[in-house]
Structure formats: C-alpha cells, structure tokens
C-alpha cells in the first residue's frame, strides 16, 4: 500500500465525483474510519473532521482525469471465477465474491438456481453465514417456483408450484438473510406466496413467468416489487397481448432488472426500458454464472452444464442462454460508451437503485458524507483502475 493508507484515511483529489445532485469537478474526496467524510471542489474543500492531515498524515492521491463513482451493487449474481454460490461451500462462495469485487461490485446478493428444496436450504445455511459476516447483502432464490414454459437454464424436473409452505421453508432457511425470491405468480399458490413474502419483508420478484398482463398486475398489487431480468424468460411485448413486460414497466412500484451485456438485450430495447421506467427504476444486474472473469469452456450451473463460447453462456442440453459472463464494470462502460446513457443515469442503475431495492441506500449507493466508503475509480475511457470497499483498497489506483 502507498502512504494513502498509513493512518487509515484517504484523500482523493482531482477526479470527477458523481453524486446524486450532479458531478463535482476537480473534487477532493476524503475518507475516514471507512466512511465518506466529505466531497467538495478541491479549491473549496475545508479539512473535514477526522480527515487525514498533510502534516505527517498520508499524502493525497492525485486522480486528475479520472472518475469516481459509487461501488456497484448487484442484486442478481450466481457465480464467477469458475465457482458458484450454488456450490454450497464457503470456498466457492468466497471465490465468487472476490472475483466480482475485483470488478467493482462492492455489494451483492448471492443468487441460487433451481434445486431440491433440501439442497437449497443447505446452500442457504452457508450463504447466510457470509451474509451475517457482512460479506454478502443476503440471499436471492431464483427458482424452483418458476414456469416450466419459461424455465431457461433451470432444471425442469426440479420445478414446483410456489406452495406457501415451501416458500416459507426457503425463507426461513436463510436465517433472516433471505432478501429476494423469484417466482411465476400465475402458478398455483403464486399470489399467496407473493403476499407471504411481502409480509415477511422479503422482495417478491416476478420472473421466469408465462403470466398475462392482468396476472402480473395482480401480483404487483399483492406486493411484488422487482422484475427478474425483464424481457428475458417471459413472453415478448405484444400489441394485442402486452403480457408481463408492459405490466412491469408501467408500474411505478416495480424495479426492473436489465442484463446489459449486448447479448440478452438489443440496445433499442434497453433504451425503451429507460425511457419508460427511468434510471430510478432500472437496476443493472449481471446474472453471472461461473464463467464470469474466466474464459470459454464448460461450467456447471446448479445441476446443469453450460458451454461458454465467445463469452456467451448456453446450456449444453438445449442451447438456452444460461445467465451471463458479465461483470458490472463492463456493464457500466457499455452503458455510457455504447448505449450512450448519461453517466449519472448509469450510476443510478448500477448503484443507487439496487441499493434502494435492498433498503440499504442510507449506507451505500452514493458518495455522500456518512455513507460507507465504497467507490470505483475509472479512467477517462471508463476502464476500471481502482476499487475501495469500506475505506480499504481492493484495487489501488496505479498498483
């Protein structure tokens, strides 16, 4: 480490810092005790209480020509680094966490895939320990309560209707760390399970569904608040039968997940979602499986086998797209360079909005004084060059 960490504090100068109210040019951002102490233009920034001092303290880190944005928040991720959260071990989960952190994701949910209920409960026990230790933001169960007509990369033989008793079993297996569960609300027990989740403080997400427009409206009225990877694994938007896409896009209570890898969505469709929902209701996710951060090859996804070619993951049996190999630094760079989104909108979709979904915006999701010092440093071309989590460098600029 350079001198910027000698006294446990950090001063970053000269960068463009993106905040909810706009971008602070030529900023001075200070970190103390793991939190943001202050952000202000360098020529107007007073010494903040607890800020490391120039007289014997750490020297400032000059980041002129760079951007500083909040740490990325991923509410839907299955794996990376050749490992998977469904692997059921601390070692595999740790590999996934470390790989995505090295790409700027400072907060993440651990997503599982369809499996036997007892196996999922065992996986939840391992993941709950990591969440209790602050390494994860919680657990997301994707399946087994999804439509056999829209199951994608989930094992059809293991699917089941969302009986409230079974849903409750998984929620309780997370020991208070279950944050989200994806289900198809049109299945028997679907609406009752949505209500159960909402009453339990767990996010009910609509996904892998063959629902009609009206059925999704009922689910949202019952308490569903997230659309799992909108457009994917659900009927297409139709002019006579609008289906779930229209119902989820139009309701202000729903946050829509989007996979911005250039494979899952055409740029025009992404623009459609932003135009209708706005960055305040879009959460970019990876939906990444074990090949994220790795190369082409064969990888497990729960009980399924996936073949990755040219970075695109497909089931060996059937050829369905099987998650992604995306990391959120790539999603950010694509958003601003290919999709031409304003930097502030990209920041909102990658940090602020998912933080709000998790109910954690008081701690993360923006670079405001008092919040955790989770931040990402990007160069002028939006390539990642630095990552800080809770005031400690994971990747130090210039290292």
C-alpha positions in Angstrom: 0.0 0.0 0.0 1.1 3.5 -0.6 1.2 6.2 2.1 -2.5 7.0 1.5 -3.4 4.2 3.9 -0.8 4.7 6.7 -3.2 6.3 9.1 -6.3 4.5 8.0 -7.5 7.5 6.0 -7.5 8.5 2.3 -7.7 11.8 0.4 -8.5 11.6 -3.3 -8.1 14.7 -5.4 -8.6 16.0 -8.9 -11.2 13.5 -10.1 -14.8 14.0 -11.3 -17.0 12.6 -8.5 -20.6 11.6 -9.4 -23.1 12.4 -6.8 -27.0 12.3 -6.8 -27.1 16.1 -7.3 -24.6 16.1 -10.2 -20.9 15.7 -10.8 -18.3 17.6 -8.7 -15.4 18.6 -11.0 -11.9 18.6 -9.7 -13.1 17.2 -6.4 -11.5 16.5 -3.1 -13.0 13.3 -1.6 -11.9 12.4 1.9 -12.4 9.0 3.7 -12.1 8.5 7.4 -12.9 5.4 9.5 -14.3 3.6 6.5 -16.8 6.3 5.5 -17.0 9.2 3.2 -16.0 12.3 5.2 -16.6 15.0 2.6 -16.8 15.7 -1.1 -16.3 19.2 -2.5 -14.4 21.1 -5.2 -10.8 20.9 -4.3 -10.3 24.7 -4.1 -13.3 25.0 -1.7 -12.9 21.9 0.4 -12.2 22.5 4.1 -10.4 19.9 6.2 -13.2 17.6 7.4 -13.3 16.3 11.0 -11.3 13.1 11.1 -9.7 13.7 7.7 -6.1 12.6 7.5 -3.9 15.7 7.7 -1.0 16.8 5.5 1.4 17.2 8.4 2.7 13.7 8.9 -0.5 12.0 7.7 -1.0 10.3 4.4 -0.4 12.2 1.2 -3.3 12.9 -1.2 -3.8 10.6 -4.1 -4.0 12.6 -7.4 -6.7 11.2 -9.6 -6.9 14.0 -12.1 -8.5 12.9 -15.4 -10.4 10.1 -13.6 -14.0 9.5 -12.5 -15.0 8.3 -9.0 -18.4 6.6 -8.8 -20.1 4.6 -6.1 -19.3 0.9 -5.7 -21.5 -1.2 -7.8 -24.5 -3.2 -6.3 -25.5 -6.4 -7.9 -28.8 -7.9 -6.8 -28.7 -10.9 -9.1 -25.5 -12.9 -9.5 -24.9 -16.7 -9.4 -21.2 -17.2 -9.9 -17.7 -16.1 -11.2 -14.1 -17.2 -11.2 -15.1 -20.8 -12.0 -17.2 -21.1 -8.9 -20.9 -20.8 -8.0 -23.0 -19.8 -5.0 -24.9 -23.0 -5.6 -21.8 -24.9 -5.0 -22.7 -25.0 -1.3 -19.3 -24.3 0.1 -17.6 -21.3 1.7 -14.7 -21.7 -0.7 -16.8 -21.4 -3.8 -18.8 -18.5 -2.4 -15.6 -16.7 -1.4 -14.3 -17.1 -5.0 -17.5 -15.6 -6.5 -17.4 -12.7 -4.0 -13.7 -11.9 -4.6 -14.0 -12.1 -8.4 -16.9 -9.7 -8.6 -15.3 -7.4 -6.1 -12.2 -7.2 -8.3 -14.6 -5.8 -11.0 -16.1 -3.1 -8.8 -19.1 -4.9 -7.2 -18.8 -3.9 -3.5 -22.3 -5.2 -2.5 -24.0 -8.3 -3.9 -26.8 -10.7 -3.3 -26.0 -14.4 -3.7 -28.4 -16.0 -6.2 -29.1 -19.7 -6.3 -30.6 -21.8 -9.1 -33.4 -24.3 -9.1 -32.7 -27.4 -7.0 -34.2 -29.7 -4.5 -35.7 -27.8 -1.5 -33.4 -29.5 1.0 -30.3 -28.8 -1.1 -31.4 -25.2 -1.4 -31.8 -25.0 2.3 -28.3 -26.3 2.9 -26.9 -23.8 0.4 -28.8 -21.0 2.2 -27.1 -22.0 5.5 -23.7 -21.5 4.0 -24.6 -18.2 2.4 -26.4 -16.9 5.5 -23.1 -17.2 7.4 -21.4 -15.0 4.9 -24.2 -12.5 5.0 -24.1 -12.4 8.8 -20.4 -11.6 8.5 -21.1 -8.7 6.1 -19.6 -10.4 3.0 -23.0 -10.7 1.2 -26.1 -8.5 1.3 -28.3 -11.6 1.5 -29.7 -14.5 -0.5 -31.8 -14.5 -3.6 -33.6 -17.7 -4.5 -34.2 -17.9 -8.3 -36.4 -21.0 -8.6 -37.7 -23.6 -8.2 -41.1 -21.8 -8.2 -41.0 -20.8 -11.9 -42.9 -21.7 -15.0 -41.9 -24.8 -16.9 -42.7 -22.9 -20.1 -40.1 -20.2 -19.3 -37.5 -22.1 -17.2 -34.5 -21.2 -19.3 -31.3 -22.6 -17.6 -33.2 -24.2 -14.7 -33.7 -28.0 -14.5 -37.4 -28.7 -15.5 -37.6 -31.8 -13.4 -36.9 -29.8 -10.2 -39.5 -27.1 -10.8 -42.5 -26.9 -8.4 -45.5 -24.7 -7.8 -45.0 -22.0 -5.1 -46.9 -23.6 -2.3 -46.6 -21.0 0.6 -45.3 -23.7 3.0 -42.4 -24.5 0.6 -41.7 -20.8 0.0 -41.7 -20.2 3.8 -39.2 -23.1 4.2 -36.7 -21.4 2.0 -37.2 -18.0 3.6 -36.6 -19.5 7.0 -33.5 -21.4 5.7 -31.8 -18.1 5.2 -31.9 -17.3 8.9 -33.0 -13.7 8.4 -30.8 -13.2 5.3 -33.2 -14.1 2.6 -33.7 -10.9 0.7 -35.4 -11.9 -2.6 -37.3 -14.8 -4.2 -38.2 -15.0 -7.9 -41.4 -16.8 -8.8 -44.0 -17.1 -11.5 -47.2 -15.6 -9.9 -49.6 -17.4 -12.3 -48.7 -20.8 -10.8 -51.0 -22.3 -8.1 -50.1 -20.6 -4.8 -48.3 -17.8 -6.6 -50.3 -14.8 -5.3 -50.5 -16.2 -1.8 -46.7 -16.7 -1.8 -46.2 -13.1 -3.0 -48.3 -11.9 -0.1 -46.3 -14.2 2.3 -43.0 -12.7 1.0 -44.2 -9.2 1.3 -45.4 -9.8 4.8 -42.1 -11.3 5.7 -40.1 -8.4 4.4 -38.7 -10.4 1.5 -38.7 -9.0 -2.0 -41.1 -10.9 -4.3 -39.7 -10.8 -7.8 -41.7 -11.7 -10.9 -39.6 -13.8 -13.4 -39.4 -16.9 -15.5 -43.1 -16.4 -15.9 -45.7 -17.1 -18.6 -48.1 -14.6 -16.9 -50.6 -12.4 -18.7 -50.7 -8.7 -18.3 -53.6 -9.0 -15.8 -51.9 -11.7 -13.7 -48.8 -9.6 -13.3 -50.9 -6.6 -12.2 -52.4 -8.8 -9.6 -49.0 -9.9 -8.4 -47.8 -6.3 -8.1 -51.0 -5.4 -6.2 -50.2 -8.3 -3.9 -46.7 -7.0 -3.2 -44.3 -7.9 -6.0 -41.7 -5.1 -6.5 -39.0 -6.5 -8.8 -38.9 -7.8 -12.4 -36.3 -10.5 -12.7 -34.2 -9.8 -15.8 -37.0 -8.0 -17.7 -37.7 -9.2 -21.2 -35.8 -12.5 -20.6 -37.7 -15.7 -19.7 -41.1 -14.2 -20.2 -43.5 -13.6 -23.1 -42.5 -10.8 -25.5 -44.3 -7.5 -25.5 -47.3 -7.8 -27.8 -49.5 -5.1 -29.3 -52.7 -7.1 -28.5 -51.4 -9.2 -25.6 -49.0 -6.9 -23.8 -48.0 -9.6 -21.3 -45.8 -9.2 -18.2 -43.3 -6.7 -19.8 -45.9 -3.9 -20.2 -47.3 -4.5 -16.7 -43.9 -4.4 -15.1 -42.6 -1.4 -17.0 -45.6 0.7 -16.4 -46.0 0.3 -12.6 -44.0 2.8 -10.5 -43.8 0.3 -7.7 -41.6 -2.1 -9.7 -37.8 -2.0 -10.2 -36.8 -3.8 -13.4 -33.6 -5.7 -13.7 -31.7 -5.5 -17.0 -28.7 -7.5 -18.2 -26.6 -5.1 -20.3 -24.1 -7.4 -21.9 -25.1 -6.9 -25.6 -26.4 -10.5 -25.7 -29.6 -10.5 -23.6 -31.0 -7.2 -24.8 -30.8 -5.2 -28.0 -29.7 -1.6 -27.3 -33.1 -0.3 -28.6 -34.9 -2.5 -26.0 -32.7 -1.2 -23.2 -33.5 2.4 -24.3 -37.2 1.5 -24.3 -36.9 0.4 -20.7 -35.0 3.5 -19.6 -37.5 5.7 -21.5 -40.5 4.1 -19.8 -39.1 3.4 -16.3 -36.2 5.8 -15.9 -32.9 5.2 -14.2 -34.6 5.4 -10.9 -36.5 2.1 -11.6 -33.7 0.2 -13.5 -31.2 -2.0 -11.8 -28.4 -3.3 -14.0 -27.5 -6.9 -13.0 -25.0 -9.5 -14.2 -27.0 -12.7 -13.7 -23.4 -14.0 -14.0 -22.6 -17.7 -13.8 -19.2 -19.4 -13.0 -17.5 -18.3 -16.3 -17.6 -14.6 -15.3 -14.0 -13.4 -15.0 -12.8 -16.6 -16.8 -12.5 -17.8 -20.4 -14.6 -20.0 -22.7 -15.2 -23.6 -21.7 -17.6 -25.9 -19.8 -19.0 -24.9 -16.4 -21.7 -26.2 -14.0 -24.8 -24.1 -13.2 -26.5 -25.9 -10.4 -27.3 -29.4 -11.8 -27.0 -28.1 -15.4 -23.9 -28.0 -17.6 -23.1 -24.8 -19.6 -20.9 -24.3 -22.6 -19.3 -20.8 -23.0 -18.2 -19.7 -26.4 -17.0 -16.2 -27.2 -18.2 -15.2 -23.8 -21.8 -16.3 -24.3 -23.1 -19.0 -21.9 -25.6 -21.6 -23.2 -26.9 -24.9 -21.9 -25.1 -27.9 -23.3 -28.5 -29.6 -23.4 -30.9 -27.5 -25.4 -28.8 -24.4 -26.1 -30.8 -21.9 -24.0 -28.9 -18.8 -22.8 -27.7 -19.7 -19.3 -27.0 -16.5 -17.4 -24.1 -14.3 -18.5 -20.3 -13.9 -18.1 -20.8 -10.2 -17.4 -19.2 -8.1 -14.7 -20.6 -4.7 -13.7 -17.6 -2.7 -14.7 -18.2 -3.9 -18.3 -21.9 -3.1 -17.9 -21.1 0.4 -16.8 -18.6 1.0 -19.6 -21.1 -0.3 -22.2 -23.9 1.8 -20.8 -22.0 5.1 -21.3 -20.0 4.2 -24.4 -22.3 2.0 -26.4 -25.8 2.8 -25.1 -24.9 6.5 -24.7 -26.5 6.8 -21.3 -25.6 9.8 -19.2 -23.0 8.9 -16.6 -25.4 9.9 -13.8 -28.1 7.5 -15.2 -25.6 4.7 -15.4 -24.5 5.3 -11.8 -28.1 5.3 -10.6 -28.8 2.0 -12.4 -25.6 0.3 -11.1 -25.5 1.7 -7.6 -28.3 3.9 -6.2 -31.4 2.0 -7.5 -30.2 -1.5 -6.5 -29.2 -0.1 -3.1 -32.7 1.2 -2.6 -34.1 -2.2 -3.6 -32.1 -3.7 -0.7 -33.2 -1.0 1.7 -29.6 0.0 2.1 -29.4 3.4 0.5 -28.7 5.0 3.9 -25.3 3.2 3.8 -24.4 2.6 0.2 -25.3 3.5 -3.4 -24.0 7.1 -3.5 -20.9 9.1 -2.5 -22.4 11.2 0.3 -20.8 12.1 3.6 -21.6 9.5 6.3 -22.0 6.6 3.9 -19.7 3.6 3.6 -16.6 4.5 1.5 -17.5 2.0 -1.3 -16.2 3.5 -4.6 -14.9 2.7 -8.0 -12.2 4.8 -9.8 -12.5 4.8 -13.6 -10.1 6.4 -16.2 -11.2 8.8 -18.9 -12.4 5.9 -21.1 -14.3 4.4 -18.2 -11.9 1.5 -17.6 -11.7 0.4 -14.0 -8.4 1.3 -12.3 -9.4 1.4 -8.6 -11.8 -0.1 -6.1 -12.4 0.8 -2.4 -14.7 -1.0 0.0 -15.4 0.4 3.5 -12.4 2.6 3.2 -9.9 -0.1 2.2 -8.4 -0.5 -1.3 -9.3 -3.7 -3.1 -7.6 -2.5 -6.2 -5.4 0.6 -5.6 -5.0 3.1 -8.5 -1.6 2.8 -10.0 -0.9 -0.6 -8.5 
